[in-house]
Amino acid sequence: MLYNRNALHRLENQRATARSAIIHVMKSTRKPPASTLAKAPAKAAIRRAVASSTAIETGQTISRIERSLRASDGKFRNLKLAR
């Protein structure tokens, strides 16, 4: 009978330890508050990324492509980029 009590006691301790470990993992995997999330990139950063990518593909200079992108900014002002 003593053996069964010891085994039962050990099992209860293991369950309590596992439960506390699960709770610890759940607390540590929460999402950070919205204020610490990354900000959306600025239009200038997007323009620079598009220009550098296009420059690699076409062989033109980044500054030339950036100028043409800036010049055409007002062209399609009513269209929005997908998010």
C-alpha positions in Angstrom: 0.0 0.0 0.0 2.9 2.4 0.8 4.3 1.7 -2.7 1.0 2.9 -4.3 1.0 6.1 -2.2 4.5 6.9 -3.2 3.8 6.3 -6.8 0.7 8.4 -6.6 2.6 11.2 -4.9 5.3 11.1 -7.6 2.6 11.1 -10.4 0.9 14.2 -8.8 4.3 16.0 -8.6 5.0 15.2 -12.3 1.6 16.5 -13.3 2.1 19.7 -11.4 5.5 20.2 -12.9 4.2 19.6 -16.4 1.3 22.0 -15.8 3.6 24.8 -14.6 5.9 24.2 -17.6 3.0 24.5 -20.0 1.8 27.7 -18.3 5.4 29.1 -18.6 5.5 28.4 -22.3 2.1 29.9 -22.9 3.1 33.1 -21.1 6.4 33.4 -22.9 4.9 33.0 -26.4 2.5 35.9 -26.3 2.6 38.5 -29.1 4.3 41.8 -28.2 2.1 44.9 -27.9 1.3 46.7 -31.1 3.6 49.6 -30.1 6.7 47.4 -30.4 5.9 46.0 -33.9 7.7 47.2 -36.9 6.5 50.3 -38.7 5.4 50.2 -42.3 8.2 51.2 -44.7 8.2 54.8 -46.0 7.3 55.5 -49.6 10.9 56.5 -50.2 12.2 53.1 -48.9 9.8 51.3 -51.2 10.8 53.4 -54.1 14.5 52.7 -53.4 13.9 48.9 -53.1 11.9 48.9 -56.4 14.6 51.0 -58.1 17.5 48.8 -56.9 15.7 45.6 -57.9 14.8 47.0 -61.4 18.4 48.3 -61.8 19.8 44.8 -61.2 17.4 43.3 -63.8 17.8 46.0 -66.4 21.3 47.3 -65.9 20.3 50.9 -65.5 21.4 53.1 -62.6 19.4 53.2 -59.4 19.3 57.0 -59.4 17.9 57.1 -62.9 15.1 54.6 -62.1 14.4 56.5 -58.9 14.0 59.7 -60.8 11.6 58.1 -63.2 9.6 56.7 -60.3 9.4 60.0 -58.6 8.3 61.7 -61.8 5.5 59.3 -62.3 4.2 59.6 -58.7 1.3 61.8 -59.6 0.4 59.8 -62.6 -1.6 57.1 -60.8 -2.4 58.9 -57.6 -5.9 57.4 -57.4 -4.6 53.8 -57.3 -3.6 52.3 -54.0 -1.0 49.5 -53.5 -2.2 46.2 -52.1 -1.6 45.5 -48.4 
